[in-house]
Amino acid sequence: MQRWPFILAVALLFLTGLGIATYRYLDTGMPLLPGQERAVWQIEARIAFTANGGAAEALLTLPPDQNGFEFLSETGASPGFGFAIDRAGPQRRAHWSKRDVEGSQTLFYKLDLVQDTGRRVTEEKPRRRSADSFDGAYDTAAKEVLNALTPKSANARSLAEQLIQEINTEPPDQNMSLLLQRYSPVRLIGALLSRADVTARTVKALRLRDGRRRQRLRDYLQVWHDGGWLLFDPRRGLIEDTAHILVWQTGNPAVLEVIGGTRSRVTFSMVSQDQPALGLARERYNPFDLSLQNLPIAEQGMFKLIMTLPVGALVVVFMRLLVGVRTSGTFMPVLIALAFLQTELLAGFIGLVLVVGAGLLLRFYLSALNLLLVARIATIVVLVIALVTVLAVVSYRLGLISGLAITFFPMVILAWTVERMSILWEEEGPLEALIQGAGSLLVAVLAYLVMSLAPVRHLAFNFPELHLCVLAAILLLGRYTGYRLLELHRFTPFLKRSP
């Protein structure tokens, strides 16, 4: 393409992307930077079950009104099912029903809420319930535990902290070990507190983390102290900052009940969206709005990662065409950076180096077998999976939970990296292989640093039309035919000769 038509096409792409983004900003008030507006949490409960045939009902317990959260709206997506919210009883429940249904069914409940640390709800002390009874040797063990810990506490809060500390002591004493054989930690703590005339209850709560999918409710403990509920983690103790913990169930009934069906389960997905205060009062689910915000929550979390890929590609193009960094594979650094986004950078970096290094040693052994390319790649895939499995298990046994991060790397990408590095080693020598390997890691780290920036992720997801501007920049860089930065050292002798 001639120069001026090309420049015109690039300018048109850039102005189109910038113009659409400007229009959306002025029309909807979507903030250009994260944190300018209130963060709206969109939580989706996905219910799946197999209907037996005939009438079927599903009842999902809904979160109660609580401190620190303001519920904005709630909806149920249920094709062919009747939907209603039952507000009778101690807890609200979502109720789906259908007269004739058979086979696998999927129901959705969506809740929008905002965090409001200044919001408080009236909390009444619940009626005292009868203390949980222990029988036989368990009753004696419970008495011994309380007799030992009660003198060390001053109130309900300190007694709960003492119990949690004692229950997580390694190794536990004889009495606690006996009780843990029958009771789960959170149930045991609640029963012992009840035995000590402390008002406590076990609850199920959801930890709010942006972009998480298929999460389940976790067990916590609430203790009544000084006119309010305190939240305790059965492993870590008192949770002072509850801004990201949404209590979902505080007692009976069960979280999910299905009548006329089997194999029922419920999982939760969540995503945080910065939305203008004016937009919070409007309907957010417009069927005619072609926006990523209208996708299911689980898919939104996935697209938050995918939409950063063009930015990573721009970093790779810049580093290769302008700086002159040599990499193993054209856009393999972007895929590595994408995996880094799902792990910690240091853990992912170390895991990648270990797996690729061990894979290279095995690949050199395979070269003596004279296998065809397809069989060799398939063999390396199996070996890489074995290496990742061993690394994950050993890391977990050693208490290095961050070592599990290597499982986020695509196995085929790891296998192909090993294959390319080994071929490069054989054809160009170890120095060139190390240069390209180091270059790939350098570009991957730089791409990760750019892709992980909060403003970049915010703009990439909420203003996807800006990717037209990224495309325009890539096209411009693609026409560059001058010297690269790392090639300028060739002109050093001319500088030495100059007077």
Helices and strands as residue ranges (DSSP letters): H 3-28, E 38-52, E 56-61, E 69-77, E 82-86, E 93-98, E 102-115, H 137-149, G 150-152, H 156-167, H 174-180, H 185-195, E 200-207, E 218-225, E 228-233, E 237-238, E 245-249, E 256-259, E 261-275, H 277-280, G 292-294, H 297-306, H 309-318, I 319-323, H 332-341, H 345-366, G 367-369, H 373-397, G 401-408, H 411-428, H 430-451, H 454-462, G 464-466, H 467-478, G 485-491, H 492-497
